[in-house]
């Protein structure tokens, strides 16, 4: 059992670079749609090979790398923005008959980790805010506590920490400060910092992992030392959300999607005076008996309110007649 602040007792031997593509941002309670893991040994990162020596050496991608890339049916609609960014749609997963996140995924991951030399550290960019909590939520939905014996570290935090310590990033920090520019830490921005070009295949899980490794290679020694001291057990990660009941298999057609998720009023629940959105099977049934303020007509109001409305209408009519008579008298 790890303590919340426990870091590896010895240097990390295997860095497993990870990226997840999902249906949306944290507030939408996203589901994983694509997962990619690249395992790179410490030896490979300490003994980089370079493509050229002038004007600036460019590290070659590690030759000995274990890879695990999986497409996962998220059984939940993509937000329009997520679909636009990733190029993924729910229909793609149905057409290609992809399975959802299940125990097979866990078995793949544990088998993949068992082939790596420990200590093992998951590495993701902005991982502490997105990838790690999302993976923990998916595992929790299967009734699992996490990944025993696996550490995790966030390259976004690491790069900021190294910059804060004023360690020059191949003269880029000095140039940026000279120009008075604010440092950017997005994956594409960091790649541009080192390679003066933007990466290919952004927002695909495999493409982003390759980009992350390219960035990591530029500061491999410093980043590995930082993670040796700052990596934390994955099981101490807090799940992005609690999902006690997984959704049913996602429908295969757009028409069925509309039947299950037609609009907010059909999935509204008023439990304990609060609103939540439920996507259970019961929401596919007609909702004529559910109270909806948009369909609340006068026929449902008490008789007293009807009488008051009629009285108010009568007063308006009497006032209007009196005003018209006084107007006619003033004219003549």
C-alpha positions in Angstrom: 0.0 0.0 0.0 1.5 3.3 -1.1 1.5 6.4 1.1 0.0 9.5 -0.6 3.5 11.2 -0.9 5.6 8.1 -1.6 7.9 8.4 -4.6 9.9 5.5 -6.1 12.5 4.1 -3.8 14.9 3.9 -6.7 15.2 5.4 -10.2 12.4 4.7 -12.6 13.5 2.1 -15.1 10.6 2.2 -17.6 8.6 5.3 -18.7 5.3 4.4 -20.2 4.1 7.4 -22.2 0.3 7.6 -22.4 -2.3 9.6 -24.2 -6.1 9.2 -24.1 -8.7 10.6 -26.5 -12.2 10.9 -25.1 -15.7 12.1 -25.7 -15.2 15.5 -24.0 -13.9 17.6 -21.2 -14.1 16.7 -17.5 -17.5 18.4 -16.9 -19.1 16.2 -19.5 -18.0 13.1 -17.6 -16.1 11.8 -20.6 -15.4 8.2 -21.7 -12.2 7.0 -23.2 -12.4 6.4 -26.9 -8.7 5.8 -27.7 -5.7 4.8 -25.6 -2.1 4.5 -26.5 0.9 3.4 -24.4 4.6 3.5 -25.5 7.0 1.9 -23.1 10.6 3.3 -23.3 13.4 2.1 -21.1 15.6 4.5 -19.1 18.6 3.1 -21.0 17.1 4.2 -24.3 16.5 7.8 -23.0 20.0 8.0 -21.5 21.7 6.9 -24.7 20.0 8.8 -27.4 21.0 8.6 -31.0 21.0 11.7 -33.2 20.0 12.3 -36.8 22.6 15.0 -37.5 25.1 17.2 -35.7 24.6 20.6 -37.4 23.2 23.1 -36.8 21.3 21.4 -34.0 21.3 17.6 -33.2 17.8 16.0 -33.5 17.3 12.9 -31.5 16.1 9.8 -33.3 13.0 8.1 -32.0 13.9 5.1 -29.8 14.2 1.9 -31.8 13.2 -0.5 -29.0 9.7 0.5 -27.9 6.7 -1.6 -26.8 3.4 -0.2 -28.0 -0.2 -0.8 -27.0 -2.9 1.2 -28.9 -6.6 0.4 -28.5 -9.8 1.9 -29.8 -12.6 1.7 -27.3 -16.3 2.3 -28.0 -17.1 5.0 -25.5 -20.9 4.1 -25.4 -21.5 7.8 -24.9 -22.0 10.7 -27.5 -19.0 12.8 -28.3 -19.3 16.5 -27.7 -19.3 18.4 -31.0 -15.9 20.0 -30.0 -14.3 16.7 -29.1 -15.5 15.0 -32.3 -14.2 17.9 -34.3 -10.8 17.9 -32.6 -10.2 14.1 -32.6 -11.9 13.3 -35.9 -13.8 10.5 -34.1 -17.5 9.8 -34.1 -19.7 7.3 -32.4 -20.7 5.8 -35.8 -17.0 4.9 -36.4 -16.9 2.7 -33.4 -20.2 1.0 -34.2 -19.3 0.5 -37.9 -16.0 -1.1 -36.9 -17.6 -3.1 -34.1 -15.3 -1.9 -31.3 -16.0 -3.0 -27.8 -16.3 -0.7 -24.8 -14.0 -0.3 -21.8 -14.1 -3.6 -20.0 -11.9 -6.1 -18.1 -10.1 -7.1 -21.4 -8.6 -3.6 -21.4 -7.3 -4.1 -17.8 -5.9 -7.4 -18.8 -4.1 -5.9 -21.8 -2.6 -3.2 -19.6 -1.5 -5.5 -16.8 0.1 -7.9 -19.3 1.8 -4.9 -21.0 3.1 -3.6 -17.7 4.3 -7.1 -16.6 6.7 -7.2 -19.5 8.4 -3.9 -18.4 11.2 -3.6 -16.0 10.1 -1.9 -12.7 9.8 0.7 -11.3 7.3 1.8 -14.0 6.0 5.3 -14.4 3.0 6.4 -16.6 3.9 9.7 -18.2 1.2 12.0 -19.7 1.0 15.6 -20.6 -1.5 17.3 -18.3 -2.0 13.8 -16.9 -2.7 14.9 -13.4 -5.7 17.0 -14.5 -7.1 14.7 -17.3 -5.5 11.4 -18.4 -4.9 9.9 -14.9 -8.2 10.9 -13.3 -10.1 9.7 -16.4 -8.4 6.3 -16.5 -9.0 6.0 -12.8 -12.7 6.7 -13.3 -13.0 4.0 -16.0 -11.3 1.5 -13.8 -13.4 2.5 -10.8 -16.5 1.9 -13.0 -15.4 -1.7 -13.3 -15.0 -2.0 -9.5 -11.2 -1.7 -9.5 -9.1 0.5 -7.3 -6.4 1.3 -9.8 -3.1 -0.1 -11.1 -1.0 -1.6 -8.3 2.7 -0.8 -8.3 2.5 1.8 -11.1 3.7 5.4 -10.7 2.6 8.4 -12.7 4.0 11.8 -13.6 2.8 14.8 -15.5 5.2 16.4 -18.1 3.2 19.6 -18.0 4.1 20.0 -14.3 7.7 18.8 -14.9 8.3 21.3 -17.7 7.0 24.2 -15.7 9.1 23.1 -12.7 12.2 23.0 -14.8 11.5 26.4 -16.3 10.9 27.8 -12.9 14.3 26.6 -11.8 15.7 28.7 -14.7 17.2 25.7 -16.4 17.7 26.8 -20.0 15.8 24.8 -22.6 18.4 24.8 -25.4 18.5 28.7 -25.3 14.8 28.9 -25.9 14.0 30.3 -22.4 16.6 33.1 -22.8 15.2 34.1 -26.2 11.6 34.0 -25.0 12.4 36.2 -22.0 14.3 38.6 -24.1 11.3 39.1 -26.3 9.0 39.3 -23.3 6.9 36.4 -24.4 4.9 34.3 -22.1 5.9 30.7 -22.0 3.3 28.2 -23.4 3.1 24.6 -22.3 0.7 23.0 -24.7 1.9 19.9 -26.4 2.2 21.6 -29.8 3.8 24.7 -28.3 6.5 22.6 -26.6 7.2 20.7 -29.8 7.5 24.0 -31.7 9.9 25.2 -29.0 12.4 22.5 -29.8 11.8 21.7 -33.4 10.5 25.0 -34.9 7.6 23.1 -36.5 4.3 21.8 -35.4 3.8 18.0 -34.9 1.9 15.8 -37.3 -1.2 13.7 -36.3 -2.1 15.9 -33.3 -5.1 14.7 -31.3 -4.8 11.1 -32.2 -3.6 9.0 -29.2 -0.6 7.5 -31.0 0.4 10.8 -32.6 0.3 12.7 -29.3 2.4 10.0 -27.6 5.0 10.2 -30.3 5.0 14.0 -30.0 5.4 13.7 -26.2 8.4 11.4 -26.5 10.0 13.7 -29.0 9.6 16.6 -26.5 10.8 14.4 -23.6 14.0 13.4 -25.5 15.0 17.1 -25.6 15.2 17.3 -21.8 15.5 13.6 -21.0 18.1 13.7 -18.3 16.4 16.6 -16.3 12.9 15.2 -16.8 13.9 11.7 -15.6 15.6 13.1 -12.5 12.5 15.2 -11.8 10.2 12.2 -12.1 12.5 10.0 -9.9 11.6 12.5 -7.1 8.1 13.6 -8.0 6.3 10.6 -9.5 3.4 9.4 -7.3 1.6 6.1 -7.1 -1.2 5.9 -9.7 -3.6 4.6 -7.0 -3.4 7.9 -5.2 -5.0 9.6 -8.2 -8.5 10.7 -7.5 -11.1 9.6 -10.1 -12.4 12.3 -12.4 -16.0 11.3 -11.4 -17.8 8.4 -9.9 -19.7 6.2 -12.3 -21.4 3.3 -10.4 -23.4 2.1 -13.4 -21.9 1.8 -16.9 -24.1 2.7 -19.9 -25.5 0.1 -22.2 -23.8 -0.6 -25.5 -24.0 2.4 -27.7 -26.7 2.4 -30.4 -25.5 1.8 -33.9 -27.6 4.5 -35.7 -28.2 8.2 -35.4 -31.9 7.5 -35.0 -31.4 5.3 -32.0 -29.1 8.0 -30.4 -31.9 10.4 -30.7 -34.3 8.0 -29.1 -32.1 7.6 -26.0 -30.8 11.2 -25.8 -33.6 13.3 -27.5 -33.4 16.4 -25.2 -32.6 17.4 -21.7 -36.3 17.5 -20.6 -36.6 13.7 -21.3 -33.6 12.8 -19.2 -34.3 15.1 -16.3 -34.6 13.6 -12.8 -35.7 15.5 -9.7 -34.2 13.3 -7.0 -34.0 15.1 -3.6 -34.8 18.5 -5.1 -31.7 18.5 -7.4 -31.2 17.9 -11.1 -29.1 15.2 -12.6 -29.0 13.7 -16.1 -29.5 9.9 -16.2 -28.9 7.8 -19.3 -30.5 4.6 -17.9 -32.8 2.4 -20.0 -35.8 3.9 -18.3 -35.2 7.2 -20.2 -36.0 5.5 -23.5 -39.7 5.2 -22.6 -42.3 8.0 -23.2 -42.1 10.8 -20.8 -45.7 12.2 -21.0 -46.2 11.7 -17.3 -43.1 13.6 -16.3 -43.5 17.1 -15.1 -42.1 19.6 -17.6 -42.6 23.4 -17.1 -42.5 23.9 -20.8 -45.7 21.9 -21.1 -47.4 23.1 -18.0 -50.7 24.5 -19.3 -53.5 26.5 -17.6 -55.7 23.4 -17.4 -53.4 22.1 -14.7 -53.8 25.2 -12.5 -56.1 25.3 -9.4 -59.6 26.9 -9.8 -58.6 29.8 -7.6 -56.0 30.8 -10.0 -58.4 30.6 -12.9 -60.9 32.9 -11.0 -58.1 35.4 -10.3 -57.1 35.4 -14.0 -60.7 36.0 -15.1 -61.1 38.8 -12.5 -57.9 40.5 -13.7 -59.1 40.2 -17.3 -62.4 41.8 -16.3 -60.7 44.7 -14.6 -58.6 45.3 -17.7 -61.8 45.4 -19.9 -63.6 47.8 -17.5 -60.6 50.1 -17.3 -60.3 50.2 -21.1 -64.1 51.0 -21.5 -63.9 53.8 -19.0 -60.8 55.2 -20.6 -62.5 55.2 -24.1 -65.6 56.9 -22.8 -63.6 59.7 -21.1 -61.7 60.1 -24.3 -64.9 60.5 -26.4 -66.3 63.1 -24.0 -63.1 65.1 -24.1 -63.2 65.1 -27.9 -66.8 66.5 -28.1 
